Amino acid sequence: MLSLLETFGPLSDWQSFADSWNALEPDTYLATVGLHRRRRHAVFSATDEGVVCEAHQPHYQSRDYNSLQGGIERWFAPMLPEVANSASLRSILRFCQSFFGALAPEVRAWHVELHQFRIEARAGEPGQPTPEGVHRDGVDFVLVLLVDRQNIASGTTTIHTADGTLLGSFTLARPLDAALVDDARVFHGVTAVEPEDPTGASHRDVLVVTLRRKA
């Protein structure tokens, strides 16, 4: 992934980009079910003319794709401007536009959503990277990029057919490990994470980028 991403631009500010996960806000929509997740959100448009950051807006999924929190507009804390404009993020976005765009060359414009996630695990309280379970996101393509793991066990990504048959599994273990998902063809999920040392802080940081063709 490092060599692929650097084809589309520098990652020279990666450390400050990764450090921005320390400034995420609590996901208040999950607070009532006792799950510990922090996040920020941004929306971009991608066309042949480039990638443009759009005005802050809610994230919406129908209940067909998110039985836990679908059917409502969820307003998350916006991605910080310095993160949205960072060299690392712009390189990631250009990669996504090129890689996924090649799989759908007829699409001229993409609606792109970015989610910075931090899943926290505590002693006796596993963190749930995908609290909605094995699912589809209701988009065309998904990139899940690992940014950091600290004191975390498990967090295995699973890929399934529509009838639930397991196609494969793997663990994003190092920064820049990635899952590239054709959301129309497969379902995906991540197993719960637990602290390796129950006395220490633990988290799993990922960047999720989704692309949905514009009408």
BATIKE-515414 format. One record per residue (C-alpha): z, y, x; residue in one letter. Coordinates in steps of 0.05 Angstrom, whole numbers, plus 5000, padded with zeros to 4 digits. Layout:
ZYXA...
REM end
This chain:
500050005000M501550485057L494450425085S491450465015L495351084996L493951435062E486551365047T487551874992F492152365027G498352445070P505252165056L508252645106S513752875058D515552175035W522952245054Q524052865013S519952554957F524451934958A530752374963D528852714897S531252084861W538252334877N537052914829A534952514767L538352644700E541752114655P537351784603D541451994543T537251564496Y540450944528L547551214532A549650914465T548050204489V551750274555G545850224601L545750634665H538950954676R536951624704R529951914700R525152494702R518352534669H511752904678A504752894648V498253004685F490852994667S485852664714A478452804711T472652824761D474853544774E481753334798G488853204776V492553744738V499853784718C500653914643E506054284605A512553894596H512153454534Q515652864503P514452134518H512451724457Y511450984446Q510350634379S515150094358R509349604370D510549704444Y517949894447N522249564395S528549884425L526450614428Q519550654397G517451114341G521051744367I519252304414E523652254475R524652894515W526752734586F528553214642A522153474673P519953264742M521953814791L516054264812P516854104885E516253364869V510253464823A506753854878N508853414936S503653124983A506252414971S505652454896L498652754898R496352194944S499251684896I495752014837L489052034872R489851304890F491251124817C485351514792Q480651174841S483450464837F484250424762F478250864749G473850354783A476049844731L473850304674A468050714702P466150954632E472651354626V471852074647R478852334631A485752024636W492452194605H497352044662V504851994653E509751944710L516851674705H522051714760Q527151174745F533751014777R537250384750I544550354769E548549704772A556049654772R561049094779A560748694715G555249144687E548248924709P542849454707G536849334661Q530349594691P526649414626T531849444570P526349324520E525048644552G518248354569V513348854541H506849244545R506949994553D501150134505G496750444558V490850204600D493850134669F500750164702V503050264774L510250094790V511950334860L518550174893L521750784925V528550504946D533449934936R540750014955Q545849454949N541649104896I540548364881A534948084837S530348564800G524648064797T518148294764T515247784716T508147764688I506647414622H501047254574T501347514502A504646864479D510146924532G507446434583T509746634653L503846774698L507746954760G513747324789S515447734851F520648214875T519148924899L523648924960A521349475007R519150204996P511850234974L511849514948D507949564883A505749224819A498849414792L498449214719V492549164670D496849334609D491649104558A491548394587R498648224606V505948344590F511048514644H518548554652G523948604706V530248194710T537048524710A539848784776V546848684803E550548984862P550748544923E557348874942D561049024877P565249544912T559349974933G554350424897A547750084880S541150304852H533750114844R528950704847D521750654823V516051104805L512050874745V505151174733V501351004669T494051164654L491351204584R484151394569R483452044531K479552024466A
REM end
